[in-house]
Amino acid sequence: MKTFSDILNQYEWENIRERIQLKTTTDVINALSSQNRSIEDFMALVSPAASFFIEEMAQQSHAATVKRFGKTIQMFIPMYLSNECQNICTYCGFSLGNKIPRKTLSEKEIEKEIELIKELGFDHILVLTGEDRIHSDFNYILNSIKKIKPHFSNLSIEVQPFEQDEYEKLIEAGCDAVLVYQETYNRNVYKQYHTKGKKSNFDYRLQTPDRLGKAGIHKIGIGALLGLEDWRTEVFFLALHLRYLQKNYWKTQYSISLPRIRPAEGVDDTQYLMNDKEFVQLICALRLFDGEIELTLSTREAEGFREKLIPLGITNLSAGAKTNPGGYDKPDESLEQFEISDERSPEEMKKVISALGYETVWKNWDKGLAFHKS
């Protein structure tokens, strides 16, 4: 079987960038009228030419989302267990080169975080760590899942990549989903952003979703950090990756996260920042490309802007998030991974969602009720 690395190697970054730039108004109109949109249609929908069709894209995106997901928003909350990291990544506050207070939660501290998060009403949790093979190695992650899972119906993780057999053990322990972001699909510059550590191995990270698919995970989350490179080219490869995974691991569900670069300790400004109008265009383009995928929006985005995005295609939201280990108990003791823009509480977000005519869903699914697409 061809790997996604093999497929990726068939494309040249600059060639794709130019093809997207050359898409015309006619290409966009054809894409909007298509019933089964191709990767070429997606290129048209993220092209500069499509910027004149945002309103129509938004209407179609809203209709497609409501048809598939109803007027519901799935709520989740992150729990950071450790900010120890052996990688040097130029965009991350946890980067090894940053001289910051480091912390890895003990079992007792994890129990306290669980208690506080449950008081907020959440039943869907995302467990995160830095990528450290000493303080948050496989056994630490495995034991943490065993401790956390009994308290939540849905547990996702965003940690360092593992091998297939290790993922099988994590799934057995109660892991429902794994999020792993390539950050950038531009192989030519990947090393510039990931200068040291296991994360600097482009292909090993790229092949992580394959190991997850083979392990039989319920859901895989993929994404790119918007702002590292040209976003239109970046999301073409993200969409290409999604189609590859869906074809080869068709029993698995998929989500896409849309993080934009935010200020953090040691993070430099970037020349590829995307504006809000472009962000709206991307959300709509992804929904029109695939009506089944979950689209996740974090608290990186400003509160007023987040509200406007909810009807356009978003299905998953975080709220009340702390991005430092132990942050729900002692928010000021360790460094955050990035600055939060939307600091509203879960209860406040519930009211906002309700005012928009949507229902807040705290519990997503039960293994006893789970089924695979046929």
ZIFENBEL-V795871 format. One record per residue. N is the residue number from 0. PHI is phi in whole degrees, 0 to 359 (none if undefined). OMEGA is omega in radians with two decimals (* if undefined). Layout:
n->N phi->PHI omega->OMEGA
n->N phi->PHI omega->OMEGA
This chain:
n->0 phi->none omega->3.07
n->1 phi->294 omega->3.04
n->2 phi->273 omega->3.10
n->3 phi->291 omega->3.04
n->4 phi->300 omega->3.10
n->5 phi->299 omega->-3.13
n->6 phi->293 omega->-3.13
n->7 phi->301 omega->-3.11
n->8 phi->292 omega->3.11
n->9 phi->278 omega->-3.08
n->10 phi->245 omega->3.02
n->11 phi->248 omega->-3.06
n->12 phi->307 omega->-3.07
n->13 phi->294 omega->3.10
n->14 phi->296 omega->3.11
n->15 phi->295 omega->3.12
n->16 phi->302 omega->-3.14
n->17 phi->293 omega->3.13
n->18 phi->297 omega->3.10
n->19 phi->294 omega->-3.14
n->20 phi->297 omega->-3.07
n->21 phi->272 omega->3.10
n->22 phi->298 omega->-3.03
n->23 phi->252 omega->3.05
n->24 phi->303 omega->3.12
n->25 phi->298 omega->3.10
n->26 phi->299 omega->-3.13
n->27 phi->293 omega->3.13
n->28 phi->300 omega->3.11
n->29 phi->296 omega->3.13
n->30 phi->295 omega->-3.13
n->31 phi->292 omega->-3.13
n->32 phi->269 omega->-3.11
n->33 phi->285 omega->3.10
n->34 phi->269 omega->3.11
n->35 phi->236 omega->-2.97
n->36 phi->282 omega->-3.14
n->37 phi->268 omega->3.07
n->38 phi->295 omega->3.06
n->39 phi->293 omega->3.07
n->40 phi->297 omega->3.12
n->41 phi->298 omega->3.08
n->42 phi->302 omega->3.12
n->43 phi->294 omega->-3.08
n->44 phi->289 omega->3.08
n->45 phi->258 omega->-3.10
n->46 phi->282 omega->3.04
n->47 phi->303 omega->-3.14
n->48 phi->299 omega->-3.10
n->49 phi->284 omega->-3.12
n->50 phi->297 omega->3.11
n->51 phi->273 omega->-3.09
n->52 phi->240 omega->-3.05
n->53 phi->301 omega->-3.09
n->54 phi->297 omega->3.12
n->55 phi->294 omega->3.10
n->56 phi->298 omega->-3.12
n->57 phi->297 omega->3.14
n->58 phi->296 omega->3.13
n->59 phi->293 omega->-3.13
n->60 phi->295 omega->3.11
n->61 phi->300 omega->-3.12
n->62 phi->298 omega->-3.13
n->63 phi->294 omega->-3.13
n->64 phi->291 omega->3.14
n->65 phi->297 omega->3.13
n->66 phi->300 omega->-3.08
n->67 phi->272 omega->-2.99
n->68 phi->250 omega->-3.02
n->69 phi->70 omega->3.13
n->70 phi->265 omega->-3.12
n->71 phi->232 omega->3.03
n->72 phi->231 omega->3.10
n->73 phi->279 omega->-3.14
n->74 phi->261 omega->3.06
n->75 phi->219 omega->3.13
n->76 phi->220 omega->3.09
n->77 phi->276 omega->2.98
n->78 phi->235 omega->3.12
n->79 phi->273 omega->-3.13
n->80 phi->266 omega->-3.08
n->81 phi->201 omega->2.98
n->82 phi->247 omega->3.01
n->83 phi->290 omega->-3.13
n->84 phi->207 omega->3.12
n->85 phi->259 omega->3.09
n->86 phi->266 omega->2.91
n->87 phi->248 omega->3.12
n->88 phi->238 omega->-2.95
n->89 phi->290 omega->-3.02
n->90 phi->249 omega->-2.96
n->91 phi->242 omega->3.11
n->92 phi->293 omega->3.13
n->93 phi->275 omega->-3.05
n->94 phi->309 omega->-3.07
n->95 phi->307 omega->-3.08
n->96 phi->287 omega->-3.13
n->97 phi->278 omega->-3.12
n->98 phi->277 omega->-3.04
n->99 phi->231 omega->3.03
n->100 phi->296 omega->-3.13
n->101 phi->253 omega->-3.09
n->102 phi->207 omega->2.98
n->103 phi->235 omega->-3.03
n->104 phi->289 omega->3.01
n->105 phi->279 omega->3.11
n->106 phi->301 omega->-3.14
n->107 phi->296 omega->3.12
n->108 phi->292 omega->3.07
n->109 phi->297 omega->3.12
n->110 phi->300 omega->3.13
n->111 phi->293 omega->3.10
n->112 phi->297 omega->3.09
n->113 phi->301 omega->-3.13
n->114 phi->302 omega->-3.09
n->115 phi->291 omega->3.14
n->116 phi->292 omega->3.11
n->117 phi->296 omega->3.10
n->118 phi->295 omega->3.12
n->119 phi->280 omega->3.07
n->120 phi->102 omega->-3.06
n->121 phi->280 omega->3.03
n->122 phi->233 omega->3.13
n->123 phi->233 omega->-3.04
n->124 phi->236 omega->3.05
n->125 phi->247 omega->-3.10
n->126 phi->265 omega->-3.08
n->127 phi->230 omega->2.98
n->128 phi->216 omega->2.85
n->129 phi->288 omega->-3.12
n->130 phi->259 omega->-3.05
n->131 phi->224 omega->-3.06
n->132 phi->275 omega->3.12
n->133 phi->251 omega->-3.04
n->134 phi->276 omega->3.13
n->135 phi->230 omega->-3.12
n->136 phi->284 omega->-3.07
n->137 phi->302 omega->-3.10
n->138 phi->296 omega->3.09
n->139 phi->296 omega->3.12
n->140 phi->296 omega->-3.13
n->141 phi->299 omega->-3.13
n->142 phi->293 omega->3.11
n->143 phi->294 omega->3.10
n->144 phi->299 omega->3.13
n->145 phi->299 omega->-3.14
n->146 phi->281 omega->-3.02
n->147 phi->276 omega->-2.98
n->148 phi->304 omega->-3.12
n->149 phi->301 omega->-3.07
n->150 phi->262 omega->-3.05
n->151 phi->223 omega->3.13
n->152 phi->284 omega->-3.11
n->153 phi->223 omega->-3.12
n->154 phi->232 omega->3.06
n->155 phi->248 omega->3.09
n->156 phi->230 omega->3.00
n->157 phi->226 omega->-3.03
n->158 phi->224 omega->3.13
n->159 phi->294 omega->3.12
n->160 phi->295 omega->3.12
n->161 phi->233 omega->3.10
n->162 phi->275 omega->-3.08
n->163 phi->301 omega->-3.11
n->164 phi->295 omega->3.09
n->165 phi->290 omega->3.07
n->166 phi->298 omega->3.11
n->167 phi->300 omega->3.10
n->168 phi->290 omega->3.11
n->169 phi->294 omega->3.10
n->170 phi->296 omega->3.12
n->171 phi->299 omega->-3.13
n->172 phi->283 omega->3.09
n->173 phi->125 omega->3.11
n->174 phi->285 omega->-3.09
n->175 phi->264 omega->-3.08
n->176 phi->210 omega->3.06
n->177 phi->233 omega->3.09
n->178 phi->255 omega->3.10
n->179 phi->218 omega->-3.05
n->180 phi->255 omega->3.11
n->181 phi->286 omega->-3.10
n->182 phi->73 omega->2.94
n->183 phi->218 omega->3.10
n->184 phi->269 omega->3.12
n->185 phi->277 omega->-3.09
n->186 phi->302 omega->-3.05
n->187 phi->294 omega->-3.08
n->188 phi->243 omega->-3.06
n->189 phi->308 omega->-3.10
n->190 phi->294 omega->3.12
n->191 phi->293 omega->-3.14
n->192 phi->267 omega->-3.10
n->193 phi->233 omega->-2.93
n->194 phi->270 omega->-3.11
n->195 phi->207 omega->3.09
n->196 phi->103 omega->-3.08
n->197 phi->297 omega->-3.13
n->198 phi->293 omega->3.13
n->199 phi->288 omega->3.11
n->200 phi->276 omega->-3.04
n->201 phi->304 omega->-3.03
n->202 phi->289 omega->3.12
n->203 phi->298 omega->3.12
n->204 phi->292 omega->-3.12
n->205 phi->298 omega->-3.09
n->206 phi->272 omega->-3.14
n->207 phi->300 omega->3.09
n->208 phi->301 omega->3.07
n->209 phi->296 omega->3.12
n->210 phi->297 omega->3.10
n->211 phi->293 omega->3.12
n->212 phi->299 omega->3.13
n->213 phi->292 omega->3.14
n->214 phi->284 omega->3.10
n->215 phi->88 omega->3.13
n->216 phi->295 omega->-3.13
n->217 phi->292 omega->-3.09
n->218 phi->215 omega->3.07
n->219 phi->243 omega->3.05
n->220 phi->252 omega->3.10
n->221 phi->237 omega->3.14
n->222 phi->175 omega->3.07
n->223 phi->225 omega->3.10
n->224 phi->276 omega->-3.03
n->225 phi->287 omega->-3.09
n->226 phi->128 omega->3.09
n->227 phi->285 omega->-3.12
n->228 phi->224 omega->3.10
n->229 phi->304 omega->-2.97
n->230 phi->293 omega->-3.10
n->231 phi->295 omega->3.12
n->232 phi->291 omega->-3.13
n->233 phi->303 omega->-3.05
n->234 phi->284 omega->2.99
n->235 phi->300 omega->-3.13
n->236 phi->290 omega->3.04
n->237 phi->296 omega->3.11
n->238 phi->295 omega->3.09
n->239 phi->298 omega->3.12
n->240 phi->296 omega->3.10
n->241 phi->302 omega->-3.12
n->242 phi->298 omega->3.11
n->243 phi->299 omega->-3.11
n->244 phi->294 omega->-3.14
n->245 phi->298 omega->3.13
n->246 phi->291 omega->-3.02
n->247 phi->268 omega->-3.13
n->248 phi->229 omega->-2.95
n->249 phi->286 omega->3.08
n->250 phi->279 omega->-3.07
n->251 phi->270 omega->3.01
n->252 phi->270 omega->-3.05
n->253 phi->224 omega->3.02
n->254 phi->227 omega->3.07
n->255 phi->234 omega->3.06
n->256 phi->257 omega->-3.01
n->257 phi->235 omega->3.14
n->258 phi->282 omega->2.97
n->259 phi->258 omega->-3.12
n->260 phi->304 omega->3.09
n->261 phi->237 omega->3.10
n->262 phi->301 omega->3.08
n->263 phi->201 omega->3.14
n->264 phi->303 omega->3.07
n->265 phi->79 omega->-3.09
n->266 phi->266 omega->3.12
n->267 phi->273 omega->3.03
n->268 phi->294 omega->-3.13
n->269 phi->235 omega->-3.14
n->270 phi->272 omega->-3.03
n->271 phi->247 omega->-3.14
n->272 phi->299 omega->3.10
n->273 phi->258 omega->-3.12
n->274 phi->274 omega->-3.05
n->275 phi->295 omega->3.13
n->276 phi->297 omega->3.11
n->277 phi->295 omega->3.13
n->278 phi->295 omega->3.07
n->279 phi->299 omega->3.12
n->280 phi->302 omega->-3.13
n->281 phi->295 omega->3.13
n->282 phi->302 omega->-3.13
n->283 phi->294 omega->-3.14
n->284 phi->298 omega->3.13
n->285 phi->295 omega->3.13
n->286 phi->294 omega->3.13
n->287 phi->289 omega->3.10
n->288 phi->286 omega->-3.09
n->289 phi->211 omega->-3.11
n->290 phi->284 omega->-3.05
n->291 phi->266 omega->-2.99
n->292 phi->288 omega->2.99
n->293 phi->276 omega->3.10
n->294 phi->243 omega->-3.01
n->295 phi->252 omega->3.12
n->296 phi->236 omega->-3.09
n->297 phi->266 omega->3.13
n->298 phi->279 omega->3.00
n->299 phi->297 omega->-3.06
n->300 phi->276 omega->-3.12
n->301 phi->296 omega->-2.99
n->302 phi->298 omega->3.14
n->303 phi->296 omega->3.14
n->304 phi->291 omega->3.13
n->305 phi->300 omega->-3.14
n->306 phi->298 omega->-3.13
n->307 phi->292 omega->-3.10
n->308 phi->280 omega->-3.04
n->309 phi->306 omega->-3.10
n->310 phi->285 omega->-2.99
n->311 phi->270 omega->3.14
n->312 phi->150 omega->-3.14
n->313 phi->289 omega->3.11
n->314 phi->242 omega->-3.06
n->315 phi->234 omega->3.12
n->316 phi->228 omega->2.93
n->317 phi->261 omega->3.11
n->318 phi->204 omega->3.13
n->319 phi->65 omega->-2.97
n->320 phi->287 omega->2.93
n->321 phi->243 omega->-3.06
n->322 phi->249 omega->3.04
n->323 phi->230 omega->-3.10
n->324 phi->299 omega->-3.13
n->325 phi->74 omega->-2.98
n->326 phi->293 omega->-3.13
n->327 phi->279 omega->3.10
n->328 phi->267 omega->-3.10
n->329 phi->226 omega->-2.97
n->330 phi->295 omega->-3.01
n->331 phi->252 omega->-3.02
n->332 phi->271 omega->3.14
n->333 phi->217 omega->-3.03
n->334 phi->285 omega->3.04
n->335 phi->283 omega->3.11
n->336 phi->290 omega->3.08
n->337 phi->205 omega->-3.13
n->338 phi->284 omega->3.07
n->339 phi->278 omega->3.06
n->340 phi->262 omega->-3.13
n->341 phi->255 omega->-3.05
n->342 phi->258 omega->-3.14
n->343 phi->293 omega->-3.12
n->344 phi->287 omega->3.07
n->345 phi->303 omega->-3.13
n->346 phi->294 omega->3.09
n->347 phi->296 omega->3.13
n->348 phi->294 omega->3.10
n->349 phi->300 omega->3.14
n->350 phi->293 omega->3.11
n->351 phi->297 omega->-3.13
n->352 phi->298 omega->3.12
n->353 phi->297 omega->-3.13
n->354 phi->296 omega->3.11
n->355 phi->275 omega->3.12
n->356 phi->88 omega->-3.11
n->357 phi->248 omega->3.10
n->358 phi->257 omega->3.08
n->359 phi->276 omega->3.13
n->360 phi->249 omega->-3.12
n->361 phi->268 omega->-3.11
n->362 phi->239 omega->-2.98
n->363 phi->272 omega->-3.06
n->364 phi->199 omega->3.06
n->365 phi->244 omega->3.13
n->366 phi->301 omega->-3.14
n->367 phi->293 omega->-3.14
n->368 phi->254 omega->-3.04
n->369 phi->292 omega->3.05
n->370 phi->215 omega->3.13
n->371 phi->255 omega->3.06
n->372 phi->293 omega->3.12
n->373 phi->250 omega->*
